[in-house]
Amino acid sequence: MRFLSILFVCAALFAGVLPSALSAAEITHVMGTTEVPDNPQRIVVLTNEGTEALLMLGKTPVGAASSWYGDPWYPHLGDRMDGVEVVGTELAVNLERVAMLEPDLILGSKKRHEEIYPQLAAIAPTVFVVNATDFKDNMKLYARSVDMEAEGEALVSAYEADVDRLRSALGENAGDTVSVVRFVPGQLYVYRYDSFSGVVLDDIGFKRPEVQAQDGLSLAVGKESIPNMEADRMFYLTYDTGNGDGTALESETLTDPLWANLDVVRSGKAHKVDDGVWATSQGILAARTMLQDIARIYGVNVDFSSD
């Protein structure tokens, strides 16, 4: 498949199928420096996080990696992705489909796509972020890549202003200790500072239980670790592959006596939240939706900035 993909890309190049937009700017990114066209219109994005960045900039990609769940996009994206072609998944990009869309810019990440960077760069100017963890810096890079640097800066500033508004509305509760627990098929996880949700919660100022107040993305734990999940508030989420395996683990855990006896559960302060928003999409739209979730759960009114 990889060999056929390379042949397809090369054939498209020699046939003159792919666009040859005039370059207008040089973008420095993790893979080097790339000349990008002025105001690219046909953008293919290979990460869910990058998709959200484009949508927030008012740009709809011609092609994108499908969401980790949904048909094929996350519910929280609404109808924003109507008409967008699926080019595989983040972990399995279909190079033929990418080339057939004749993009003038491709956005991806080193973590996911380093091995296929040469093939992508042969199709169109390609810009990579390191990974999806730092959605704020990534937002700025994406914005520069599509000649909308000022708009990208404004979106990050709007997010930061929303964080400030939420923190103010929360009052003393902004110092709560909050626990993040995720049910994944066959495994229970707690999430730490460097995870997507961890970044947003840290921006607000929340504290974390000791085992979660660590660098790193997440930690796989057994049910014997449930007492370590105790907090003032808990947010739990479930990733399911479609056959009920994640949901089954959630149900099994929520009926475990260790879970039921947590003070945060007994007091009704353990809240189920959407996995796409809190874990898998990892974009700035999801981050802003997280803020709205927290305001709703805490029952505070916040005048959030509009999209």
N, C-alpha and C positions, 0 to 999 in steps of 0.2 A: 504493500500500500504506500509506504514512504517513497519507494522508487517510482511508482506510477504518479504520485503527487508531484515529484520533482519534474518528471517528463511533461506533465500537463502544464506546469508553470512555465517551463522553458519554451514549450510549443506556443503558449499564449504570447510570450514575449516576442518571439521571432515572427509571429503572425501579425503583430501590431494590434492585438486585441486590447491590451491594457492601456490605460490612460497615460498621457505624458504631460501632465500639467506643469506649467512653469513654476519653478521653486521660488519662494519668496522669503523664506526664513530658515535659519538653522536652529534646530532644537537639540540641546544636549540632554541625554538621558542615560540610563544605566548601561545601554549597549554601545554608546558612543555618541556621535553627532549625526543627525539626519536632516536633510533638506526637505522641508514640507511645502506643499502648495499653498498659495494664498486662498484663504477661505474655502477649505475643502468641503465638498458637498456629499461625496459618496464615501462614507466612513464605515468601516467594519471594526467592531469592538469585540474582543475575545474574553473579557471578564465581566461578570455581573456588576462589579463596582464601577468599571469604566462606563458601562451602559447607563448607570444612574447619573454619572457625571455629565454625560452628553445630554441626557434628557433634561437635567437641571439647567443646562446652557441653552435649552430650546432647540437642540438638534436631535433629530431622529436618525439612527444609523440605518444603512441599507441592509446590513447583516449583523448578527450578534450571536454569541454563544448563548445557548438556552439557559434558563434559570435552573437551579438545582432541583426545583420541583415546580409544578405548575404546568399549564398546557398551552404554550411552552414557557410562559412568563409568570413571574410572581404575581399573586393577586394584588399586592400593594402598588404595582405599576399601573393598574387600571387598564385603560385603552391606549396608553402612551406608545405601546409597541405594535399597534395594529399595522399590518403590512410589512413588518420587518422579517427578512429571511433568516432562518436558523442555519448557522454554519457549524453545527456540531455542538460540543460541550466545551467547557473550559479545559478539560483534560483530554479531549479528543477533537481537535479542530479538523474540519474537512477542508483541505487546501483547494481542492477542485471547486467547491462551492464559493470559497473566498474569491478565487480568481475570476470565476464567472460573473461575479457582481461588479467587476471592473472598479475596485475602490481607488480613491485617490489618497487615502490615508488608512492605516491599520493601527489599532491600539491594543496592546497586550501587556503581559507581565513576564519578567524574567523567571519568577518562580514557576509559572505554569508553562511557558512557551519558549524557553531558551533554546531548546533543541531544534525548533523549527524556525528560528529567527531568520536564517539565511533564505529559506524558501519564501517566507512572508515578505522580506525586504526585496526579493526579486519581483514580487507582484506589485508592490506599491510602497511608498515611504512608510516606515514602520517605527513607532515609538513605544518603548516599554517603560513601565514603572517597575520598581523592585518587587513589590507584592502589594496586596490590597490592605495591609494593616493601617497605613497612614493615609486615610482617605482625604485629609485636608491638603497635604502636600501633593498628593496625586491629583486632586481636583485642579490645583494650580497648573500642574504640568499638562494635563489634558486641555485646559483652557488655552494655554500658550500654543499648543499644537494645532488648535483650530482657529487661531487668530482672534481669541476672545479673552486675552489675559485680564483685562479690567473686570470683565464679567465674572471670571473665576475667582478673583480676589474678593469681589462683592459677595459672592455666594458663601465663601468661607467666613467672611465678616458677619454675614447674616446668621449663619449657624452659631458663631460665637456669641452674638447678641442674644440669640434665643436661649443659649445656655445660661447667660447672665440673668435673663428674665425668669427662667425656671428656677434657678438657684435662689433668687430673691423671693419668689412666690413660695418656695418650700420652707423658707425660714430656718428654724433650728433642725428641721428634718433633712436639710441638705447635708447634715453631718451623720446621717444614719449609716449603719453598717448594712450593706446589701449583698446578698448571695445570688450567684448565677449558676444554675444547674441545667444540664442538657442531657436529654435522653436520645441516644443514637443506637441503631440496631446492634444489640449485643453488648453495649457498653454505656456506663454512666460517667459523665464528665462534670467537673467544675471548671469555671472559666476565670482566667487571671488578667492581670493588668494589660498585657500586650494583645489580648484578643480585641476584636472589633467592639464588642459590648463593653469590655474593660476600658477602652480609650474614652468612650462616651461617658461612662459612669465616673471615671476619674476627672474628666472635664467639669462635670457638675460638682464634684467634691465629695462624693460618697466614699465611705470607708468600706473595707472588705474583710470577711473572715480571714483568720490567719493563713489558712492553707491557700486562699485565693489572693492574698496580698503579697504576691510574688511576681517576679518577671516571668515571661513565658505566656503562651497562648492558653493552654488548658492542661488539665491533669485527669487521667483516667483513674477512677476510684471504684471501690466495691461498696456494697450496701452497709458494710460495717463502718464506713466513713460518713454516713448520713448525719450523725450528731455534730460533725465538724461543719455542717452546712448552716448551722444556726445563725440567725441574723435578725436585724430589726425588720427587714423586708426580704422576700425571696422572689426572684423571677425564674421560672422554669420554662423550658422550651423543648420541643420534640422534633427530631428529624426522622422522617419516615420514607423509605424507599418505594412505597406504594403497595407493599403487601402486609402492612400492619405491624411490622417488626419493631419499629420505634415506638409506636403507640402501645404495643403489648408491654414493653419494658416500662413505659410511663405508668400504665395501669397497675402493673405488678409492684412498682416502687411506691406509688401513692397509697397502696393498701398495706404496706409494710408497717408494723408497729413502730419501728424507729422513726419513720417519716411522720406518722400520725402524732407522735409524742413531741415533735419539735414545737417549741413555743411559737415560732413564727407561723407554723401551720395551724396550731390550736387557736391562735388569735385571728385567723383569717387573713393573714398578711403574706401568704404565698400565692403568687399570681402567675397564671399561664400566659405567655406572650408568644408572638408569632416567630417561628424559626427563621423565616426568610428575612424579616426585619432585624432580628437581634443577632443573627449569626451568619447566614450564608450569603446574603447579597453584599454586605459590607460597604455600601456606597453612601454618599452624602444624603441622598433622599431617605435611605433607611435610618441614618443617624438622626435626621430631623423627625422622622416618624417615631423613633425611640423616645425622643424628648416629649412628644405628644402623648405617647403611652404612659410615661411616668407622671405627667401632669394629670392625666385622667385617673390613674390608679391612686394617686395621692389626693385627688379631689381638689386641685388648685386650678384657678383660672389664669391662663397665660395668653397674652396677645402675641402669638408667634408671628414671625414674618411670613409673607405669602411666598409661594413658589415663583 
